[in-house]
Amino acid sequence: MARWRFSRDLLLSGMNGSAGEGEVKIWPSEESSAGRALFLRLGPAECRAELAVLRSPVSHWLAHTFTTVPLGREMAEVDWDEERRQLFRSV
């Protein structure tokens, strides 16, 4: 089983044009209707999966995440001193 993680910045970029490189690529369909699709290609060329999802729910989800955590503020609430203490405590 494979797990794919990518930034919401990449997902946002793929909403309006081709985005990504290597094993993760995202792009919108060329349709202009409200139900247009978002395509995701995951994996290496010899063993990849291509998925299509409705663009609208992804757009709504992204809008919600940006309301909750604004773009560029993802790491603002991290207590870096505590993270450093935890890291060195385990050494």
C-alpha positions in Angstrom: 0.0 0.0 0.0 1.3 3.4 -0.9 0.6 6.6 0.9 1.0 10.0 -0.8 1.4 13.2 1.0 1.7 16.6 -0.7 1.2 20.2 0.3 -2.0 22.0 -0.1 0.1 24.6 -2.0 0.6 21.9 -4.7 -3.1 21.0 -4.7 -4.0 24.7 -5.0 -1.5 25.2 -7.9 -3.0 22.1 -9.7 -6.5 23.6 -9.5 -5.8 26.1 -12.3 -2.9 24.5 -14.2 -0.4 21.7 -14.3 1.6 21.4 -11.1 4.0 18.9 -9.6 6.9 16.9 -10.8 8.3 13.5 -10.4 5.8 11.1 -8.9 3.1 13.6 -8.1 1.3 15.7 -10.8 -2.0 17.5 -10.6 -3.9 19.3 -13.3 -7.5 20.5 -14.0 -9.6 19.3 -16.9 -10.1 21.6 -19.8 -13.8 21.7 -19.4 -15.4 25.0 -18.4 -18.5 23.6 -16.7 -19.0 23.7 -12.9 -18.5 20.0 -12.6 -15.0 20.0 -14.0 -12.5 17.4 -12.8 -9.1 17.5 -11.2 -6.6 14.9 -12.2 -3.9 13.4 -10.0 -1.1 11.2 -11.3 0.7 9.3 -8.5 3.7 7.0 -8.7 6.6 6.2 -11.0 6.0 5.8 -14.8 6.1 2.0 -14.7 3.5 1.7 -11.9 1.4 4.8 -11.6 -2.2 5.6 -10.8 -4.3 8.3 -12.3 -7.3 9.6 -10.4 -10.1 12.0 -11.3 -12.0 13.9 -8.7 -14.6 16.6 -8.9 -12.9 20.0 -8.6 -15.6 21.7 -6.6 -15.4 19.7 -3.4 -11.6 20.0 -3.5 -11.9 23.8 -3.9 -14.3 24.0 -1.0 -12.0 21.9 1.2 -9.0 24.0 0.3 -10.9 27.2 1.1 -11.8 25.8 4.5 -8.2 24.9 5.3 -7.0 28.4 4.3 -9.6 29.9 6.6 -8.4 27.6 9.5 -4.7 28.0 8.8 -3.9 30.9 6.4 -1.4 30.3 3.5 2.1 30.8 4.8 1.2 30.3 8.5 1.4 26.5 8.6 4.4 26.5 10.9 3.6 29.7 12.9 2.1 27.8 15.9 4.9 25.3 16.3 6.9 25.6 19.5 10.3 25.1 17.9 12.1 25.2 21.3 10.0 22.4 22.6 10.4 20.4 19.4 14.2 20.8 19.7 14.1 19.7 23.4 12.0 16.6 22.4 14.5 15.8 19.6 17.5 15.9 21.8 15.8 14.2 24.7 15.5 11.1 22.6 19.2 11.0 21.6 
